[in-house]
Amino acid sequence: REEFCAIHGLDARQPIVVYLCSSEFVAGGEAGFVRPWIDEVRREPLLRSCNILIRPHPRQQKPWKGFEVPDARVAVALPQAMNADPTLFDTVHHSAAVVGLNTSPQLEAGILGRPVLTILAPEFAAGQQGTLHFSYLLKEQGGFIDVAPDFDTHRRQLAAAVRGDYDPRAIRSFIEQFLRPRGIDRPATPHMVHAIEQFAQSHRDTHSEVTETHS
């Protein structure tokens, strides 16, 4: 953790809040949202000295290369690859809590057992509340993500998460049901291969029946 913080110029004595950026489809111009979000977060006494690490979406790195951080405990961690990027694991692993509008790494944070939070952003409503899957992830719908309608609520929720006031068992339960219903400790690839083979076999059987009928 000390080495990770040193790489990004963070204070290893303070907790890390990670902000995971979304795709342009969800939140184009997200940098304009993150800066006031940081200001709002800093209004909470517990969060005034925490580290904030922003991870841009892999396809939206350019706007962040010139991003001016507002204080020494804010940093930007640019992704190193589109897929299977180990820096994403490191970023989430060392975090105390994760925040995002609507992005798949929120699920990956859940896999690692981290509390995940979001705040409703009217300017990004189409890419956030307007997507089918968004509601599936929210606690009020049986998911694991804390959603806030405003910054006052968001600050309280985030402070609680950083204090460790969350239920890791509830997070794991959702991940098991939503992502790994055949067993969280069982590899997913054999199940996928089996499903493909079953589909291919059913297609062959259907084709054979149609051929016999026409004969």
MDTraj code that builds the backbone (N, CA, C; nanometers):
import mdtraj as md
import numpy as np

residues = "ARG GLU GLU PHE CYS ALA ILE HIS GLY LEU ASP ALA ARG GLN PRO ILE VAL VAL TYR LEU CYS SER SER GLU PHE VAL ALA GLY GLY GLU ALA GLY PHE VAL ARG PRO TRP ILE ASP GLU VAL ARG ARG GLU PRO LEU LEU ARG SER CYS ASN ILE LEU ILE ARG PRO HIS PRO ARG GLN GLN LYS PRO TRP LYS GLY PHE GLU VAL PRO ASP ALA ARG VAL ALA VAL ALA LEU PRO GLN ALA MET ASN ALA ASP PRO THR LEU PHE ASP THR VAL HIS HIS SER ALA ALA VAL VAL GLY LEU ASN THR SER PRO GLN LEU GLU ALA GLY ILE LEU GLY ARG PRO VAL LEU THR ILE LEU ALA PRO GLU PHE ALA ALA GLY GLN GLN GLY THR LEU HIS PHE SER TYR LEU LEU LYS GLU GLN GLY GLY PHE ILE ASP VAL ALA PRO ASP PHE ASP THR HIS ARG ARG GLN LEU ALA ALA ALA VAL ARG GLY ASP TYR ASP PRO ARG ALA ILE ARG SER PHE ILE GLU GLN PHE LEU ARG PRO ARG GLY ILE ASP ARG PRO ALA THR PRO HIS MET VAL HIS ALA ILE GLU GLN PHE ALA GLN SER HIS ARG ASP THR HIS SER GLU VAL THR GLU THR HIS SER".split()
xyz = np.array([
    [0.0826, -0.1199, 0.0000],
    [0.0000, 0.0000, 0.0000],
    [0.0868, 0.1260, 0.0000],
    [0.1947, 0.1241, 0.0777],
    [0.2845, 0.2389, 0.0808],
    [0.3435, 0.2662, -0.0574],
    [0.3811, 0.1590, -0.1264],
    [0.4377, 0.1749, -0.2604],
    [0.3337, 0.2298, -0.3571],
    [0.2104, 0.1794, -0.3461],
    [0.1024, 0.2259, -0.4330],
    [0.0762, 0.3747, -0.4094],
    [0.0701, 0.4149, -0.2840],
    [0.0471, 0.5559, -0.2527],
    [0.1623, 0.6429, -0.3021],
    [0.2835, 0.5933, -0.2886],
    [0.3993, 0.6708, -0.3338],
    [0.3956, 0.6944, -0.4844],
    [0.3516, 0.5942, -0.5597],
    [0.3422, 0.6074, -0.7056],
    [0.2499, 0.7222, -0.7438],
    [0.1411, 0.7381, -0.6688],
    [0.0411, 0.8390, -0.7027],
    [0.0516, 0.9644, -0.6167],
    [0.1526, 0.9723, -0.5324],
    [0.1719, 1.0904, -0.4505],
    [0.0681, 1.1061, -0.3410],
    [0.0158, 0.9948, -0.2911],
    [-0.0877, 0.9975, -0.1891],
    [-0.0280, 0.9759, -0.0500],
    [-0.1050, 1.0091, 0.0516],
    [-0.0627, 0.9931, 0.1906],
    [-0.1055, 0.8541, 0.2382],
    [-0.0100, 0.7686, 0.2605],
    [-0.0405, 0.6300, 0.2981],
    [-0.1083, 0.6194, 0.4342],
    [-0.1051, 0.7256, 0.5124],
    [-0.1695, 0.7228, 0.6442],
    [-0.3193, 0.7491, 0.6349],
    [-0.3656, 0.7947, 0.5181],
    [-0.5055, 0.8320, 0.5016],
    [-0.5782, 0.7311, 0.4123],
    [-0.7089, 0.7131, 0.4332],
    [-0.7854, 0.6223, 0.3459],
    [-0.7951, 0.6771, 0.2044],
    [-0.8218, 0.5877, 0.1117],
    [-0.8330, 0.6248, -0.0304],
    [-0.9770, 0.6063, -0.0750],
    [-1.0341, 0.7124, -0.1299],
    [-1.1634, 0.7042, -0.1969],
    [-1.1358, 0.7051, -0.3463],
    [-1.1839, 0.6046, -0.4151],
    [-1.1606, 0.5934, -0.5590],
    [-1.2859, 0.6378, -0.6346],
    [-1.2656, 0.7236, -0.7333],
    [-1.3746, 0.7622, -0.8233],
    [-1.3508, 0.6932, -0.9573],
    [-1.4414, 0.6031, -0.9947],
    [-1.4308, 0.5297, -1.1207],
    [-1.5154, 0.5997, -1.2263],
    [-1.4494, 0.6491, -1.3285],
    [-1.5195, 0.7224, -1.4338],
    [-1.5958, 0.6268, -1.5256],
    [-1.6968, 0.6812, -1.5909],
    [-1.7826, 0.6037, -1.6801],
    [-1.7453, 0.6310, -1.8255],
    [-1.8062, 0.5560, -1.9152],
    [-1.7818, 0.5757, -2.0582],
    [-1.8465, 0.7058, -2.1039],
    [-1.8095, 0.7509, -2.2220],
    [-1.8675, 0.8736, -2.2777],
    [-2.0176, 0.8571, -2.2992],
    [-2.0599, 0.7338, -2.3287],
    [-2.2029, 0.7066, -2.3474],
    [-2.2818, 0.7394, -2.2216],
    [-2.2226, 0.7124, -2.1068],
    [-2.2899, 0.7370, -1.9790],
    [-2.2724, 0.8818, -1.9352],
    [-2.1487, 0.9306, -1.9412],
    [-2.1194, 1.0627, -1.8845],
    [-2.0112, 1.1332, -1.9650],
    [-2.0486, 1.1890, -2.0783],
    [-1.9543, 1.2687, -2.1553],
    [-1.9223, 1.3970, -2.0799],
    [-1.7955, 1.4361, -2.0762],
    [-1.7558, 1.5546, -2.0022],
    [-1.7590, 1.5356, -1.8518],
    [-1.7246, 1.4163, -1.8076],
    [-1.7353, 1.3829, -1.6649],
    [-1.6390, 1.4626, -1.5775],
    [-1.5295, 1.5110, -1.6369],
    [-1.4340, 1.5899, -1.5584],
    [-1.5010, 1.7133, -1.4992],
    [-1.5980, 1.7681, -1.5718],
    [-1.6700, 1.8838, -1.5213],
    [-1.7587, 1.8515, -1.4028],
    [-1.7915, 1.7253, -1.3844],
    [-1.8701, 1.6810, -1.2688],
    [-1.7799, 1.6478, -1.1507],
    [-1.6643, 1.5910, -1.1785],
    [-1.5778, 1.5413, -1.0720],
    [-1.5211, 1.6547, -0.9871],
    [-1.4864, 1.7664, -1.0501],
    [-1.4277, 1.8749, -0.9713],
    [-1.5231, 1.9254, -0.8625],
    [-1.6495, 1.9595, -0.8942],
    [-1.7404, 1.9986, -0.7855],
    [-1.7719, 1.8832, -0.6900],
    [-1.7659, 1.7586, -0.7409],
    [-1.7847, 1.6434, -0.6517],
    [-1.6749, 1.6412, -0.5448],
    [-1.5523, 1.6673, -0.5829],
    [-1.4427, 1.6713, -0.4860],
    [-1.4679, 1.7810, -0.3830],
    [-1.5090, 1.8983, -0.4294],
    [-1.5377, 2.0087, -0.3365],
    [-1.6458, 1.9694, -0.2364],
    [-1.7484, 1.8992, -0.2849],
    [-1.8565, 1.8564, -0.1966],
    [-1.8084, 1.7523, -0.0960],
    [-1.7276, 1.6598, -0.1421],
    [-1.6740, 1.5558, -0.0529],
    [-1.5909, 1.6191, 0.0589],
    [-1.5128, 1.7189, 0.0263],
    [-1.4258, 1.7834, 0.1245],
    [-1.5038, 1.8586, 0.2324],
    [-1.6316, 1.8810, 0.2122],
    [-1.7129, 1.9481, 0.3139],
    [-1.7411, 1.8579, 0.4337],
    [-1.7246, 1.7276, 0.4153],
    [-1.7442, 1.6316, 0.5246],
    [-1.6146, 1.6226, 0.6065],
    [-1.6194, 1.6539, 0.7367],
    [-1.4962, 1.6546, 0.8172],
    [-1.4123, 1.5284, 0.8047],
    [-1.4760, 1.4122, 0.8050],
    [-1.4011, 1.2867, 0.7974],
    [-1.3278, 1.2719, 0.6648],
    [-1.3759, 1.3387, 0.5615],
    [-1.3216, 1.3199, 0.4273],
    [-1.2305, 1.4343, 0.3814],
    [-1.2071, 1.5323, 0.4674],
    [-1.1261, 1.6476, 0.4272],
    [-0.9819, 1.6109, 0.3983],
    [-0.9299, 1.5104, 0.4691],
    [-0.7890, 1.4747, 0.4499],
    [-0.7696, 1.3399, 0.3818],
    [-0.8793, 1.2764, 0.3391],
    [-0.8640, 1.1455, 0.2727],
    [-0.8031, 1.1640, 0.1340],
    [-0.7430, 1.0583, 0.0850],
    [-0.6951, 1.0577, -0.0526],
    [-0.8119, 1.0358, -0.1480],
    [-0.8069, 1.1012, -0.2625],
    [-0.9054, 1.0783, -0.3683],
    [-0.8291, 1.0412, -0.4944],
    [-0.8565, 0.9228, -0.5452],
    [-0.7891, 0.8746, -0.6649],
    [-0.8915, 0.8577, -0.7761],
    [-0.8728, 0.9306, -0.8836],
    [-0.9662, 0.9283, -0.9967],
    [-0.9107, 0.8351, -1.1032],
    [-0.9923, 0.7402, -1.1457],
    [-0.9507, 0.6491, -1.2526],
    [-1.0396, 0.6733, -1.3737],
    [-0.9872, 0.7370, -1.4803],
    [-1.0661, 0.7609, -1.6011],
    [-1.1048, 0.6309, -1.6711],
    [-1.2093, 0.6384, -1.7519],
    [-1.2449, 0.5251, -1.8364],
    [-1.1339, 0.5073, -1.9402],
    [-1.0994, 0.3824, -1.9749],
    [-0.9898, 0.3606, -2.0702],
    [-1.0067, 0.4320, -2.2032],
    [-1.1306, 0.4530, -2.2462],
    [-1.1552, 0.5208, -2.3746],
    [-1.1661, 0.6727, -2.3600],
    [-1.1585, 0.7216, -2.2378],
    [-1.1755, 0.8649, -2.2148],
    [-1.0604, 0.9215, -2.1308],
    [-0.9377, 0.8957, -2.1743],
    [-0.8227, 0.9400, -2.0963],
    [-0.7778, 1.0822, -2.1298],
    [-0.7992, 1.1230, -2.2531],
    [-0.7452, 1.2522, -2.2982],
    [-0.7896, 1.3699, -2.2121],
    [-0.9188, 1.3824, -2.1761],
    [-0.9592, 1.4985, -2.0949],
    [-0.8928, 1.5036, -1.9577],
    [-0.8383, 1.3911, -1.9128],
    [-0.7828, 1.3853, -1.7783],
    [-0.6326, 1.4110, -1.7732],
    [-0.5688, 1.4097, -1.8876],
    [-0.4233, 1.4269, -1.8876],
    [-0.3832, 1.5676, -1.8467],
    [-0.4717, 1.6627, -1.8649],
    [-0.4418, 1.7992, -1.8221],
    [-0.5239, 1.8433, -1.7031],
    [-0.5830, 1.7480, -1.6338],
    [-0.6695, 1.7802, -1.5211],
    [-0.5864, 1.8338, -1.4047],
    [-0.6215, 1.9510, -1.3557],
    [-0.5507, 2.0113, -1.2436],
    [-0.6163, 1.9687, -1.1127],
    [-0.5426, 1.8941, -1.0341],
    [-0.5983, 1.8451, -0.9081],
    [-0.6068, 1.9604, -0.8091],
    [-0.7142, 1.9655, -0.7296],
    [-0.7341, 2.0789, -0.6398],
    [-0.6467, 2.0782, -0.5148],
    [-0.5943, 1.9606, -0.4759],
    [-0.5066, 1.9567, -0.3585],
    [-0.4137, 1.8369, -0.3698],
    [-0.3190, 1.8296, -0.2776],
    [-0.2119, 1.7296, -0.2869],
    [-0.2592, 1.5875, -0.2666],
    [-0.3768, 1.5697, -0.2091],
    [-0.4255, 1.4346, -0.1836],
    [-0.5260, 1.3890, -0.2890],
    [-0.5221, 1.4516, -0.4031],
    [-0.6044, 1.4094, -0.5175],
    [-0.5104, 1.3740, -0.6318],
    [-0.5347, 1.2589, -0.6942],
    [-0.4501, 1.2148, -0.8052],
    [-0.5352, 1.1472, -0.9110],
    [-0.4806, 1.1388, -1.0320],
    [-0.5450, 1.0704, -1.1440],
    [-0.4612, 0.9492, -1.1805],
    [-0.5245, 0.8318, -1.1854],
    [-0.4555, 0.7075, -1.2212],
    [-0.5036, 0.6645, -1.3588],
    [-0.4251, 0.6904, -1.4603],
    [-0.4648, 0.6566, -1.5966],
    [-0.4558, 0.5058, -1.6187],
    [-0.5571, 0.4451, -1.6804],
    [-0.5522, 0.3016, -1.7114],
    [-0.4348, 0.2689, -1.8033],
    [-0.3857, 0.1468, -1.7924],
    [-0.2738, 0.1019, -1.8752],
    [-0.3175, 0.0154, -1.9922],
    [-0.4419, -0.0310, -1.9898],
    [-0.4899, -0.1192, -2.0970],
    [-0.6419, -0.1171, -2.0972],
    [-0.7011, -0.1670, -2.2073],
    [-0.8466, -0.1720, -2.2176],
    [-0.9047, -0.2865, -2.1348],
    [-0.8379, -0.4011, -2.1374],
    [-0.8887, -0.5195, -2.0685],
    [-0.7779, -0.5826, -1.9844],
    [-0.8192, -0.6517, -1.8784],
    [-0.7246, -0.7234, -1.7917],
    [-0.6122, -0.6319, -1.7439],
    [-0.6489, -0.5111, -1.7029],
    [-0.5503, -0.4143, -1.6552],
    [-0.5280, -0.4349, -1.5053],
    [-0.4113, -0.4816, -1.4651],
    [-0.3885, -0.5078, -1.3221],
    [-0.3938, -0.3817, -1.2369],
    [-0.3754, -0.2642, -1.2983],
    [-0.3803, -0.1417, -1.2181],
    [-0.5219, -0.1136, -1.1670],
    [-0.6238, -0.1666, -1.2352],
    [-0.7602, -0.1513, -1.1846],
    [-0.7751, -0.2286, -1.0541],
    [-0.7227, -0.3499, -1.0502],
    [-0.7269, -0.4288, -0.9268],
    [-0.6554, -0.3556, -0.8144],
    [-0.5360, -0.3061, -0.8422],
    [-0.4591, -0.2373, -0.7387],
    [-0.5345, -0.1159, -0.6864],
    [-0.5938, -0.0399, -0.7778],
    [-0.6644, 0.0821, -0.7397],
    [-0.7806, 0.0512, -0.6466],
    [-0.8604, -0.0490, -0.6823],
    [-0.9758, -0.0838, -0.5996],
    [-0.9327, -0.1547, -0.4708],
    [-0.8343, -0.2405, -0.4814],
    [-0.7881, -0.3178, -0.3654],
    [-0.7442, -0.2271, -0.2505],
    [-0.6778, -0.1182, -0.2829],
    [-0.6249, -0.0295, -0.1796],
    [-0.7252, 0.0764, -0.1353],
    [-0.8450, 0.0733, -0.1906],
    [-0.9444, 0.1756, -0.1578],
    [-1.0225, 0.1406, -0.0319],
    [-1.0747, 0.2446, 0.0332],
    [-1.1676, 0.2255, 0.1442],
    [-1.3109, 0.2255, 0.0939],
    [-1.3352, 0.2959, -0.0169],
    [-1.4682, 0.3033, -0.0768],
    [-1.4537, 0.3462, -0.2217],
    [-1.5550, 0.3132, -0.3006],
    [-1.5523, 0.3414, -0.4445],
    [-1.6784, 0.4180, -0.4820],
    [-1.6617, 0.5183, -0.5683],
    [-1.7736, 0.5988, -0.6163],
    [-1.7719, 0.5972, -0.7690],
    [-1.8894, 0.5922, -0.8302],
    [-1.9004, 0.6000, -0.9757],
    [-2.0431, 0.6308, -1.0142],
    [-2.0616, 0.6825, -1.1351],
    [-2.1973, 0.7134, -1.1815],
    [-2.2669, 0.5880, -1.2334],
    [-2.2009, 0.5188, -1.3266],
    [-2.2605, 0.3979, -1.3846],
    [-2.1559, 0.3322, -1.4731],
    [-2.0775, 0.2426, -1.4151],
    [-1.9670, 0.1824, -1.4893],
    [-1.9421, 0.0401, -1.4409],
    [-1.9016, -0.0469, -1.5305],
    [-1.8836, -0.1878, -1.4953],
    [-1.7800, -0.2123, -1.3859],
    [-1.6740, -0.1306, -1.3722],
    [-1.5817, -0.1556, -1.2597],
    [-1.6462, -0.1452, -1.1225],
    [-1.7667, -0.0885, -1.1137],
    [-1.8371, -0.0918, -0.9858],
    [-1.8636, -0.2364, -0.9454],
    [-1.8940, -0.3209, -1.0422],
    [-1.9125, -0.4630, -1.0131],
    [-1.7806, -0.5262, -0.9691],
    [-1.6728, -0.4863, -1.0325],
    [-1.5433, -0.5417, -0.9958],
    [-1.5050, -0.4995, -0.8538],
    [-1.5458, -0.3785, -0.8164],
    [-1.5226, -0.3353, -0.6792],
    [-1.6034, -0.4218, -0.5828],
    [-1.7250, -0.4560, -0.6229],
    [-1.8064, -0.5449, -0.5414],
    [-1.7436, -0.6822, -0.5278],
    [-1.6828, -0.7311, -0.6338],
    [-1.6144, -0.8601, -0.6292],
    [-1.5040, -0.8576, -0.5230],
    [-1.4379, -0.7428, -0.5099],
    [-1.3317, -0.7289, -0.4100],
    [-1.3860, -0.6923, -0.2721],
    [-1.5199, -0.6826, -0.2606],
    [-1.5803, -0.6571, -0.1309],
    [-1.5763, -0.5134, -0.0850],
    [-1.5551, -0.4198, -0.1786],
    [-1.5503, -0.2800, -0.1396],
    [-1.6893, -0.2174, -0.1443],
    [-1.7196, -0.1253, -0.0514],
    [-1.8471, -0.0535, -0.0586],
    [-1.8476, 0.0384, -0.1811],
    [-1.9583, 0.0413, -0.2519],
    [-1.9695, 0.1201, -0.3749],
    [-2.0866, 0.2161, -0.3606],
    [-2.0645, 0.3395, -0.4038],
    [-2.1653, 0.4430, -0.3906],
    [-2.1837, 0.5174, -0.5219],
    [-2.3010, 0.5747, -0.5384],
    [-2.3274, 0.6604, -0.6536],
    [-2.4186, 0.7728, -0.6102],
    [-2.4221, 0.8773, -0.6902],
    [-2.5115, 0.9897, -0.6657],
    [-2.5853, 1.0190, -0.7957],
    [-2.7137, 1.0433, -0.7860],
    [-2.7915, 1.0712, -0.9058],
    [-2.7495, 1.2060, -0.9639],
    [-2.7150, 1.2051, -1.0909],
    [-2.6685, 1.3260, -1.1593],
    [-2.7652, 1.3589, -1.2718],
    [-2.8494, 1.4596, -1.2552],
    [-2.9500, 1.4918, -1.3579],
    [-2.8909, 1.5161, -1.4959],
    [-2.7698, 1.5729, -1.5015],
    [-2.7088, 1.6005, -1.6314],
    [-2.6683, 1.4737, -1.7054],
    [-2.6600, 1.3630, -1.6323],
    [-2.6251, 1.2350, -1.6942],
    [-2.7369, 1.1330, -1.6775],
    [-2.8598, 1.1805, -1.6633],
    [-2.9727, 1.0920, -1.6346],
    [-2.9909, 0.9834, -1.7394],
    [-2.9733, 1.0177, -1.8672],
    [-2.9931, 0.9190, -1.9744],
    [-2.8949, 0.8034, -1.9629],
    [-2.7705, 0.8329, -1.9281],
    [-2.6685, 0.7285, -1.9185],
    [-2.6610, 0.6631, -1.7821],
    [-2.7364, 0.7161, -1.6882],
    [-2.7365, 0.6599, -1.5527],
    [-2.8722, 0.5959, -1.5244],
    [-2.9680, 0.6734, -1.4774],
    [-3.1001, 0.6178, -1.4488],
    [-3.1692, 0.5638, -1.5729],
    [-3.1301, 0.6143, -1.6916],
    [-3.1956, 0.5728, -1.8153],
    [-3.1521, 0.4384, -1.8688],
    [-3.0520, 0.3759, -1.8064],
    [-3.0077, 0.2441, -1.8525],
    [-3.0820, 0.1346, -1.7765],
    [-3.1020, 0.0228, -1.8438],
    [-3.1809, -0.0863, -1.7859],
    [-3.1150, -0.1460, -1.6623],
    [-2.9848, -0.1618, -1.6676],
    [-2.9161, -0.2356, -1.5608],
    [-2.8916, -0.1534, -1.4351],
    [-2.8997, -0.0206, -1.4437],
    [-2.8615, 0.0643, -1.3308],
    [-2.9394, 0.0287, -1.2042],
    [-3.0690, 0.0131, -1.2192],
    [-3.1519, -0.0131, -1.1008],
    [-3.1220, -0.1486, -1.0380],
    [-3.0744, -0.2448, -1.1182],
    [-3.0439, -0.3768, -1.0642],
    [-2.9375, -0.3713, -0.9545],
    [-2.8495, -0.2720, -0.9635],
    [-2.7333, -0.2672, -0.8753],
    [-2.7585, -0.1941, -0.7445],
    [-2.8694, -0.1233, -0.7346],
    [-2.8951, -0.0388, -0.6190],
    [-2.9484, -0.1187, -0.4999],
    [-2.9084, -0.0799, -0.3809],
    [-2.9533, -0.1495, -0.2599],
    [-3.1051, -0.1549, -0.2504],
    [-3.1701, -0.0452, -0.2855],
    [-3.3157, -0.0395, -0.2724],
    [-3.3863, -0.1348, -0.3673],
    [-3.3115, -0.1886, -0.4661],
    [-3.3666, -0.2858, -0.5595],
    [-3.3070, -0.4241, -0.5365],
    [-3.2405, -0.4419, -0.4238],
    [-3.1793, -0.5708, -0.3933],
    [-3.0331, -0.5808, -0.4311],
    [-2.9744, -0.4696, -0.4752],
    [-2.8334, -0.4695, -0.5147],
    [-2.7413, -0.4366, -0.3989],
    [-2.6260, -0.3780, -0.4301],
    [-2.5273, -0.3517, -0.3251],
    [-2.4743, -0.2093, -0.3274],
    [-2.5190, -0.1267, -0.4214],
    [-2.4670, 0.0087, -0.4335],
    [-2.5573, 0.1082, -0.3598],
    [-2.4954, 0.1915, -0.2750],
    [-2.5674, 0.2988, -0.2073],
    [-2.5897, 0.4132, -0.3070],
    [-2.7146, 0.4548, -0.3235],
    [-2.7459, 0.5651, -0.4133],
    [-2.7938, 0.6837, -0.3311],
    [-2.7489, 0.8027, -0.3691],
    [-2.7878, 0.9249, -0.2998],
    [-2.8565, 1.0195, -0.3973],
    [-2.9658, 1.0834, -0.3542],
    [-3.0337, 1.1790, -0.4416],
    [-2.9678, 1.3164, -0.4418],
    [-2.8795, 1.3408, -0.3425],
    [-2.8164, 1.4720, -0.3315],
    [-2.6816, 1.4565, -0.2607],
    [-2.6048, 1.5669, -0.2574],
    [-2.4705, 1.5605, -0.2009],
    [-2.4713, 1.5454, -0.0489],
    [-2.5696, 1.6005, 0.0188],
    [-2.5751, 1.5840, 0.1643],
    [-2.5836, 1.4356, 0.2007],
    [-2.6729, 1.3644, 0.1327],
    [-2.6867, 1.2205, 0.1570],
    [-2.5611, 1.1464, 0.1148],
    [-2.5052, 1.1853, 0.0020],
    [-2.3857, 1.1191, -0.0507],
    [-2.2690, 1.1319, 0.0465],
    [-2.2512, 1.2505, 0.1028],
    [-2.1411, 1.2697, 0.1981],
    [-2.1576, 1.1800, 0.3199],
    [-2.2795, 1.1721, 0.3702],
    [-2.3030, 1.0862, 0.4870],
    [-2.2754, 0.9398, 0.4538],
    [-2.3232, 0.8958, 0.3394],
    [-2.3019, 0.7564, 0.3000],
    [-2.1536, 0.7264, 0.2791],
    [-2.0838, 0.8192, 0.2148],
    [-1.9418, 0.7977, 0.1873],
    [-1.8600, 0.7973, 0.3160],
    [-1.8916, 0.8869, 0.4067],
    [-1.8209, 0.8895, 0.5344],
    [-1.8418, 0.7590, 0.6107],
    [-1.9637, 0.7079, 0.6088],
    [-1.9922, 0.5809, 0.6765],
    [-1.9124, 0.4674, 0.6136],
    [-1.9056, 0.4653, 0.4811],
    [-1.8309, 0.3599, 0.4120],
    [-1.6829, 0.3660, 0.4467],
    [-1.6265, 0.4864, 0.4483],
    [-1.4843, 0.5015, 0.4801],
    [-1.4564, 0.4597, 0.6245],
    [-1.5527, 0.4824, 0.7134],
    [-1.5372, 0.4378, 0.8527],
    [-1.5459, 0.2862, 0.8657],
    [-1.5913, 0.2203, 0.7600],
    [-1.6091, 0.0752, 0.7666],
    [-1.7476, 0.0343, 0.8073],
    [-1.8409, 0.1294, 0.8054],
    [-1.9783, 0.1019, 0.8461],
    [-2.0595, 0.0511, 0.7261],
    [-2.0340, -0.0718, 0.6871],
    [-2.1073, -0.1367, 0.5788],
    [-2.1020, -0.2871, 0.6017],
    [-2.1860, -0.3595, 0.5293],
    [-2.1985, -0.5036, 0.5492],
    [-2.1312, -0.5791, 0.4336],
    [-2.0103, -0.6287, 0.4516],
    [-1.9420, -0.7014, 0.3436],
    [-2.0144, -0.8291, 0.3034],
    [-2.0914, -0.8881, 0.3955],
    [-2.1646, -1.0102, 0.3623],
    [-2.2746, -0.9825, 0.2616],
    [-2.3381, -0.8657, 0.2712],
    [-2.4430, -0.8287, 0.1759],
    [-2.3844, -0.8068, 0.0372],
    [-2.2653, -0.7487, 0.0321],
    [-2.1986, -0.7279, -0.0969],
    [-2.1675, -0.8628, -0.1603],
    [-2.1087, -0.9516, -0.0826],
    [-2.0729, -1.0836, -0.1353],
    [-2.1971, -1.1610, -0.1792],
    [-2.3045, -1.1502, -0.1040],
    [-2.4278, -1.2204, -0.1383],
    [-2.4797, -1.1750, -0.2741],
    [-2.4776, -1.0437, -0.2994],
    [-2.5241, -0.9941, -0.4289],
    [-2.4341, -1.0417, -0.5414],
    [-2.3039, -1.0338, -0.5209],
    [-2.2090, -1.0778, -0.6243],
    [-2.2313, -1.2249, -0.6561],
    [-2.2543, -1.3060, -0.5546],
    [-2.2796, -1.4486, -0.5769],
    [-2.4050, -1.4694, -0.6613],
    [-2.5110, -1.3976, -0.6285],
    [-2.6380, -1.4169, -0.6980],
    [-2.6381, -1.3557, -0.8379],
    [-2.5778, -1.2398, -0.8508],
    [-2.5863, -1.1645, -0.9760],
    [-2.4802, -1.2068, -1.0784],
    [-2.3601, -1.2352, -1.0298],
    [-2.2494, -1.2649, -1.1211],
    [-2.2095, -1.4126, -1.1233],
    [-2.2185, -1.4793, -1.0097],
    [-2.1683, -1.6172, -1.0020],
    [-2.2714, -1.7102, -0.9393],
    [-2.3914, -1.7199, -0.9976],
    [-2.4965, -1.8017, -0.9350],
    [-2.4641, -1.9508, -0.9301],
    [-2.3688, -1.9954, -1.0077],
    [-2.3322, -2.1377, -1.0051],
    [-2.2218, -2.1670, -0.9034],
    [-2.1866, -2.0652, -0.8268],
    [-2.0850, -2.0843, -0.7235],
    [-1.9735, -1.9842, -0.7383],
    [-1.9533, -1.9007, -0.6371],
    [-1.8538, -1.7951, -0.6460],
    [-1.7115, -1.8509, -0.6510],
    [-1.6932, -1.9728, -0.6007],
    [-1.5601, -2.0337, -0.5998],
    [-1.5370, -2.1271, -0.7195],
    [-1.6351, -2.1354, -0.8072],
    [-1.6208, -2.2223, -0.9247],
    [-1.5869, -2.1376, -1.0468],
    [-1.4908, -2.1783, -1.1283],
    [-1.4536, -2.0994, -1.2459],
    [-1.5701, -2.0867, -1.3440],
    [-1.5832, -1.9680, -1.4021],
    [-1.6960, -1.9404, -1.4906],
    [-1.6772, -1.9960, -1.6315],
    [-1.5524, -2.0094, -1.6754],
    [-1.5277, -2.0487, -1.8144],
    [-1.5890, -2.1835, -1.8514],
    [-1.5753, -2.2887, -1.7693],
    [-1.6378, -2.4168, -1.8058],
    [-1.7896, -2.4048, -1.8240],
    [-1.8553, -2.3225, -1.7433],
    [-1.9991, -2.3027, -1.7579],
    [-2.0323, -2.2357, -1.8909],
    [-1.9507, -2.1372, -1.9282],
    [-1.9731, -2.0689, -2.0550],
    [-1.9538, -2.1649, -2.1724],
    [-1.8467, -2.2447, -2.1672],
    [-1.8196, -2.3413, -2.2739],
    [-1.9341, -2.4417, -2.2846],
    [-1.9829, -2.4887, -2.1706],
    [-2.0928, -2.5849, -2.1702],
    [-2.2179, -2.5243, -2.2335],
    [-2.2470, -2.3975, -2.2009],
    [-2.3642, -2.3311, -2.2583],
    [-2.3516, -2.3172, -2.4095],
    [-2.2324, -2.2843, -2.4572],
    [-2.2092, -2.2714, -2.6021],
    [-2.2277, -2.4067, -2.6698],
    [-2.1727, -2.5097, -2.6088],
    [-2.1847, -2.6440, -2.6673],
    [-2.3307, -2.6894, -2.6706],
    [-2.4056, -2.6609, -2.5643],
    [-2.5478, -2.6963, -2.5615],
    [-2.6245, -2.6227, -2.6710],
    [-2.5928, -2.4950, -2.6875],
    [-2.6598, -2.4169, -2.7907],
    [-2.6279, -2.4725, -2.9294],
    [-2.5007, -2.5027, -2.9513],
    [-2.4608, -2.5568, -3.0814],
    [-2.5296, -2.6907, -3.1082],
    [-2.5388, -2.7757, -3.0053],
    [-2.6037, -2.9054, -3.0218],
    [-2.7524, -2.8888, -3.0520],
    [-2.8198, -2.7968, -2.9810],
    [-2.9625, -2.7752, -3.0062],
    [-2.9851, -2.7205, -3.1459],
    [-2.8929, -2.6382, -3.1935],
    [-2.9034, -2.5850, -3.3291],
    [-2.8889, -2.6967, -3.4325],
    [-2.7926, -2.7869, -3.4066],
    [-2.7729, -2.8998, -3.4979],
    [-2.8959, -2.9906, -3.4981],
    [-2.9520, -3.0154, -3.3782],
    [-3.0698, -3.1020, -3.3685],
    [-3.1883, -3.0415, -3.4433],
    [-3.2063, -2.9100, -3.4269],
    [-3.3162, -2.8421, -3.4956],
    [-3.2980, -2.8482, -3.6461],
    [-3.1740, -2.8282, -3.6915],
    [-3.1449, -2.8321, -3.8346],
    [-3.1720, -2.9714, -3.8908],
    [-3.1348, -3.0741, -3.8121],
    [-3.1561, -3.2115, -3.8577],
    [-3.3050, -3.2427, -3.8694],
    [-3.3834, -3.1953, -3.7730],
    [-3.5292, -3.2180, -3.7757],
    [-3.5919, -3.1507, -3.8960],
    [-3.5491, -3.0287, -3.9251],
    [-3.6040, -2.9574, -4.0403],
    [-3.5665, -3.0280, -4.1706],
    [-3.4423, -3.0772, -4.1778],
    [-3.3987, -3.1484, -4.2990],
    [-3.4780, -3.2756, -4.3193],
    [-3.5003, -3.3518, -4.2098],
    [-3.5764, -3.4762, -4.2202],
    [-3.7209, -3.4495, -4.2618],
    [-3.7771, -3.3424, -4.2098],
    [-3.9159, -3.3081, -4.2434],
    [-3.9306, -3.2768, -4.3917],
    [-3.8372, -3.2034, -4.4446],
    [-3.8428, -3.1681, -4.5872],
    [-3.8130, -3.2887, -4.6762],
    [-3.7389, -3.3841, -4.6225],
    [-3.7086, -3.5035, -4.7023],
    [-3.8345, -3.5880, -4.7192],
])
top = md.Topology()
chain = top.add_chain()
for i, resn in enumerate(residues, 1):
    res = top.add_residue(resn, chain, resSeq=i)
    for name in ("N", "CA", "C"):
        top.add_atom(name, md.element.get_by_symbol(name[0]), res)
traj = md.Trajectory(xyz[None], top)
